[in-house]
């Protein structure tokens, strides 16, 4: 009887090096996107590596929650569908690699959002299978500054995940040797992710999961910010006497109002009716618990 494949998923922000990491593991050369503004991975992609007759790896490339063309809700649905299919097929992830560019000089809103969504869909039981991997060390000109950023990640932003059992690794020289060194201990059958338990074991809809509700909260925050920006533009337009500048401000206001409508639409698709919230409060709960990095990243 053939042994189960070792399934390892790559997650993280767009351009953080997920596809390049898989390239090093598989020896293939997928188109690289780390220096592009447009996201590269549109869906979930599986790459199979047969090391021997009885050892097969499946490396899984996933899109980030800052996709160029698709909403965060669509991205969550894509990842959730893949995770649910694997879990129903009795396949658990042996590991999850979460990538972060060490060259980033700050934790941007997009990076914080990706980290928050990752922590919430992962859960505490699967945290021991997580490797928090800093990438692009070969592009960091100031190594001491890079080490300082690394310390801040480990001691601050990643601390809740590390406290739950995740481990940090450096993808230091952008080589196959280094990549295999990071995944070499991820060979055992892992734990179910919180999102998998919620979708399958306790039969929740995606918008009822911890990750789904975290996304709803993010949309609420975005809605508030968009409303404030529109109000500021309106006040600025009233104060201006230059007709051309007023025209430009009105164009920007219309663009933001269109974005505001999109946010409303996305929130509507994620909202849980009141009676359903009550039913969920008394329903069966998953074994895993969420990992809250919000207190750190907010």
N, C-alpha and C positions, 0 to 999 in steps of 0.2 A: 504494500500500500504506500503510495507516494505521500511524503510529508507535506503539511500545509505550507504554502508560500509565506515568506516573511514580508509583510505589507507595511511600508513606511510612507507616511504622507508628509508632504512639504507644504507648510502654510506660512503666511507672512505678507507684508505690504508689497504692492507692485514695485518691481525694480529692486527688490532686496536680495536677489541672487538665487531664487528657488530653481529656476530653469538651468542656470549655470551649474548649480550644485549637482543636479541630476545628470547634466552632461558629463561631469567628471566621474560619476558613478557608472554610467552606462557606456561611456566612450563614444557617445553620439554627439552631434553638434546641432542641437535645435537653435533656431534663430534667437539671438541674444537681445534682451530688452532692457538691461540695467541702466543704459544711458539714454533711453527713450522716454518720452513723456507718456506715450500711449501704452496701455497694458498689453501684455503679450498673451497670457494664458486666458482664453475666453471660457473654457470649460474645464472639467476634470480630465486629466490625461494620465494614463497608466503606462509605465515603461518596465518591461520585464528583463531581468538579468538572470541567466542560468549559470551559477558558479560551478555546479556539478550536477550529477544525475539526481541527487536527492536534496539539493539546496537551490531554491529559486527565490529571488527577491522581486518584489513589485514596488517600484517607486512611483509615487502619485503626486503630480503637479496640480495645484489648485489655484484659482484666481484670488487676488486680494480684494479687500472690501473698499477699494478705491478705483474700481474698474473705469476705463475711459468711456465705455458705451453702455454699460448695464448698471441698474440700480443696485444698491446694497441688498435690498430684499431679494432680487433675482439671484445675486451671488450666494446669499445664505440658502436659498432654495436649491441651487445647483449642488452645493457642498452637502446639504442635508439629504438630498435624494441619493447621492452616492454613498454616504455613510449609512443611511437606512438600508439600502440594498445589500451592502456588505454584511451588516449586522444580522439581517434576516437570513442571509446565506451562511451564517455561523462563522463568519470571518471577522476577527478582531485585529485592530492595528497593533503591530509589534512596536511601533514607534511613531512619533511625530516630531519633525524637525521644524522649528519656528525660526525664520531667518530675519536678521536685522543688520542693516548697513552700519558698520562702525564709522563710516565717513560722515554720517549725519551729525551735524553740529547741535541739533536740538531734537526734542521729541515733538514733532509736528502733530497737528490735530488728526491727520490721516493715520499716522503711525500709532498714536494713542488709541484711535478707534479700532484699528486692526488688532492691537494687543488685547483690548477689552473684549472684543468679540471672540477672539481665540480662547481666552481664559474661561469665558462663560460657556462656550460649546464643549470645551474639554472636560471640566470638572475635576474634583480632587482625586478620585480613584485612579484616573489615567495619568496623573501628573508625573508619576515615576517613569513613564515611557516618553516623556517630553525632553527634547534637547533644544535649549535656547542657543542658537548658533549666530555668532557675530561674523559677518562676511566682509569681503573687500579690504582685508588688512593689507593686501599688496598695493592698494591704492591710497592708503593713509600715509601722507608725507611726514606728519608729526606723530611718531609712535607713542611718545609720552602723553600727548593729548588723547590719542586713541585709547590708551590704557585708562586714562581718567574717565573717559566716556563709558568704558567697559565697567569700571567700578561703580559708576552711578547707576548703570542698568542693573547690575547684580545686587547692589545694596538698597536700591530704591524701586525702580519701575518693575523689575522682575521678582522682587523679594516674595510677594505672595505665592507665586508659582514655585519658586525655589523652596520655600518653606513647606509646600505641599509635596515636594519630591522631585521636581524638575531639576535638570543640571545644565550648567552653561558650558559651551564648547566654542573654541575658536576655529573658524575655517581660515587658517592663517596664510597658507601659501597657494591657494587656488589650484590644488592638485588632486588627482585621483587618490593618492596615498592618504592625504589629509581627510578627504571626504569619507573614505572607507574606515578610517580610524574613528570618525565620529559615530558611524552607524554600527560598528562591529559588535557592540554589546547589546544591540537591539534585536535579539534573535528569538526571544520567547513570545508566546501568545500573550497579548496585552489585555488590558481591562477595557470594558466598554466606555465610550465617551458619554458624558452627561447628556448630550444631544441625542445620542443613540438610545439611551435608556428612556428618555422622555418621549421620543417618537414611537418606539416599539414596545417597551416593557409597560409603560403607563398610558400608552395610546393618546398622546397629546397631538394636537395640530401644531404646525410649525410656529404660528403666531402665539401659541400658548407656552412655548418652551422658554427657558431662561434666555437663550440667545435671541429669540424672536422679540421678547419683551425688552431686552437691552437695546435692540435696534429701534423699537418704538420710542424708548426714552431718548435716544440720540436724535430721532426725528423731532421730538418735542423741543429739544434744545435748539436744533437748527431752525425750527419754525419761529421761535422767539427771537433768534438772532436776525433772521430775515425781516421780520416785522420791524425790529428796531432800526435796521439799515434803511428800509423803505421810509420810515418816519424821518430819519435824519436827512435823506435826500429831498423829501418834500419840504422840510424846513429850510434847507439850503437853497432850493429852487425859489422859494418865496422871497428869500433875502437878496437874491441876485438881480442885478439890473441889466446884465449882458444877455441879450436874447439868444445868442448862440450857445452860451454856457447853460442857460435854462433848458434849451432844446436837448443838449447832451445829457443833462441830468434826468430829463423826462424819459429819454431812451433807456438809460440805465435803470430807472424805476420800473419801466414796463418789463424789462428783462428779469428783474428780481421778482416782480409779481407773478411772472410765469413760473419761476423756480418755486415760489411760495405755493402755487397751486399744485405743482408736482409733489411737494412735501406733504400737503394735505391729503393727496390721493394715496401716497405710500402709507401714511399714518392710518387712513381709513381701512386699508387692507390688513393692517396688523392689530387693529383694536379688538379687544375681547369684550363681548357684551357683558353687562353687569351680572345677569343670572348665571352665565357661564363661569364668571370669576368666582362666584360663590360655590358652584359645583366643584371647581378645581381646588378650592381651599379644603374641601372635605374628601377629595379623591386620593387615590393611591399615589405615593411619592416615590421618586427614583432613589436608588441607593446612594448615588453620587451627590455631591453638593457643589454649588458654584464656587469659583475662586474669584474674589472681588479685587480687581486691581484699580477700580475707580477712585478709591481714596488716594491712590498714588498718582494716577495720570490726570486727574481732573484739576 
